[in-house]
Amino acid sequence: MITLLTLTPLVGALLIVGLEAGRAQAARRLGMAAALLALLQAALLLARYDTGAAGLQFEERAEWIPSMNVSYVVGLDGLGLLMVLLTTLLVPFAMFASWRVDRDVKMFVVLTLFLEAGLLGAFTALNFFHWFLFWEISLVPAYFLIKLWGGAGRVAAATQFFVYTMVGSVAMLLGFMALFLATGTFDFMQLGALGSAGDLAPRLAERAAWAGLSGEHLALAVFLLVFLGFAVKVPVMPFHTWLPATYAEAPTGVSMLLTGVMSKMGVYGLVRILLPIFPEQIRALQTPLLWLAVATIVLAAFSAFAQRDLKRMIAYSSVNHLGYCLLGVFAAVTVTESVPDGVIERTAVLNGVLLQMFNHGISAAALFWFVGLIEERAAGRRGVDDFGGLRKVAPVFCGLMGISLFASLGLPGLNGFIGEFLIFKGAFPLAGWAAALSVLGLLVTAVFLLTILQRVFNGPLKPEWGGFADLTLGERLLVLPAIGLMFVLGVHPQLFLQFVNPTVVQLVDQLP
């Protein structure tokens, strides 16, 4: 089922390539059909998933390159299932948001489907060799989508995005090559077992000795290489500088996928790969890592407040929200006298991280879509000071975007609240100083998100916006599933917690 799911967007893309030139509408419809078929397959996986089991499900395994101990291994647990569902939900949303793209439509749809395939492969692969192929495949279509259909600064933004991500990928590849020399395997599960047992450093010292470094120092060096790859993708400050320009210059649908799903690849890697394989190294460097998380939360919030461009505000807001995931992951390895095992705290914080990944994907994608509509209706203008009083002429637009802003703010009753609440519930006992400092990010986030509501939708209506159009019926129906999820997960988070909690409990049990 997983292989078929990953192949679905690829097959759809190949069918579109075979269409005659000029058949833009057929390309759009075929691309949407492939994306909706992938969503249906993800829904079937969700329906068949056993919530009482903690291990991998729907696992497929086949020998691939025996001489290198490389196997084709895919499977899903609660973490992978959540990310697959997020991907297949947001790709149709983004394709509908891009329906008015009128240049090289066939290639735009093909690249979007290739991007979806890369994301699905990365969220389901369990062998580094296989996983890294999909990790890199997703980079290529994203680069061309930004460069060919982005704004005025698209070329520089796409180049910066590609170079930063590629540097991180090369560092990660070097780290995993060292792991392979030391362990003889690329399998994430086997590497996680070695990391949990504390066998990684001795094996590195025995089989991958270099420059007279001890096993512990080698393990720290490998950890830093792998961490850099994920830090760029999240992104962690100060590796974030590619993100504001990239998100601002990308077309609306692509911005939705970049913030909604691609940024989650970095957090996914932290939870799936870094935490199980390098728990001792994270613990050894926990204080500087927590400082990076606090900086990502607080400084990104202040940076968002300083912006005057709506897209850049939402871009920095995304960095801020993913900083809470970093806080949760880095706090989860804490062992202190006051919290000797911390099972409840670790379980809470990691459940919060997984929910935050999904919830932020939904709310951030919706916000980028609303900003794209504003830009479209205002002939390219999207400054926070360009508008005012739009609530008078577009009350539905204001109401639905307001719900998305409040969800991003973490208002109780909406989906953004529960993930952040669980993260702070677990982080305060595990890393109290970092959690306390991070609360400042919540305050500044509230200020700049409410500033958007105040300056764009309230106050006197500027004469030039008297004809600003409210949401059409089609646009309301398009955003309705996202708004519905914000309410449903806000009042009944157990709907998804039942899928992820067994996975989190198993991960916590494996942490030394």
Stockholm file with secondary structure:
# STOCKHOLM 1.0

chainA/1-512         MITLLTLTPLVGALLIVGLEAGRAQAARRLGMAAALLALLQAALLLARYDTGAAGLQFEERAEWIPSMNVSYVVGLDGLGLLMVLLTTLLVPFAMFASWRVDRDVKMFVVLTLFLEAGLLGAFTALNFFHWFLFWEISLVPAYFLIKLWGGAGRVAAATQFFVYTMVGSVAMLLGFMALFLATGTFDFMQLGALGSAGDLAPRLAERAAWAGLSGEHLALAVFLLVFLGFAVKVPVMPFHTWLPATYAEAPTGVSMLLTGVMSKMGVYGLVRILLPIFPEQIRALQTPLLWLAVATIVLAAFSAFAQRDLKRMIAYSSVNHLGYCLLGVFAAVTVTESVPDGVIERTAVLNGVLLQMFNHGISAAALFWFVGLIEERAAGRRGVDDFGGLRKVAPVFCGLMGISLFASLGLPGLNGFIGEFLIFKGAFPLAGWAAALSVLGLLVTAVFLLTILQRVFNGPLKPEWGGFADLTLGERLLVLPAIGLMFVLGVHPQLFLQFVNPTVVQLVDQLP
#=GR chainA/1-512 SS CHHHHHHHHHHHHHHHHTSCTTCHHHHHHHHHHHHHHHHHHHHHHHHHCCTTCCSCEEEEEEEEEGGGTEEEEEEECHHHHHHHHHHHHHHHHHHHHTTTCCSSHHHHHHHHHHHHHHHHHHHHBCBHHHHHHHHHHHHHHHHHHHHHHSCTTHHHHHHHHHHHHHHHHHHHHHHHHHHHHHHSCCBHHHHHHHHHHTCHHHHHHHHSCCTTCCHHHHHHHHHHHHHHHHHHHTTCTTTTTTHHHHHHHSCHHHHHHIIIIIHHHHHHHIIIIIHHHCHHHHHHTHHHHHHHHHHHHHHHHHHHHHCCBHHHHHHHHHHHHHHHHHHHHHHTTCCCSSSSSCHHHHHHHHHHHHHHHHHHHHHHHHHHHHHHHHHHHTTTCCBTTSCCCGGGTCHHHHHHHHHHHHHHHTCTTSHHHHHHHHHHHHHHHHSHHHHHHHHHHHHHHHHHHHHHIIIIISSSCCGGGTTCCCCCHHHHHHHHHHHHHHHHHHHCTHHHHHHHHHHHHHHHHHCC
#=GC SS_cons         CHHHHHHHHHHHHHHHHTSCTTCHHHHHHHHHHHHHHHHHHHHHHHHHCCTTCCSCEEEEEEEEEGGGTEEEEEEECHHHHHHHHHHHHHHHHHHHHTTTCCSSHHHHHHHHHHHHHHHHHHHHBCBHHHHHHHHHHHHHHHHHHHHHHSCTTHHHHHHHHHHHHHHHHHHHHHHHHHHHHHHSCCBHHHHHHHHHHTCHHHHHHHHSCCTTCCHHHHHHHHHHHHHHHHHHHTTCTTTTTTHHHHHHHSCHHHHHHIIIIIHHHHHHHIIIIIHHHCHHHHHHTHHHHHHHHHHHHHHHHHHHHHCCBHHHHHHHHHHHHHHHHHHHHHHTTCCCSSSSSCHHHHHHHHHHHHHHHHHHHHHHHHHHHHHHHHHHHTTTCCBTTSCCCGGGTCHHHHHHHHHHHHHHHTCTTSHHHHHHHHHHHHHHHHSHHHHHHHHHHHHHHHHHHHHHIIIIISSSCCGGGTTCCCCCHHHHHHHHHHHHHHHHHHHCTHHHHHHHHHHHHHHHHHCC
//
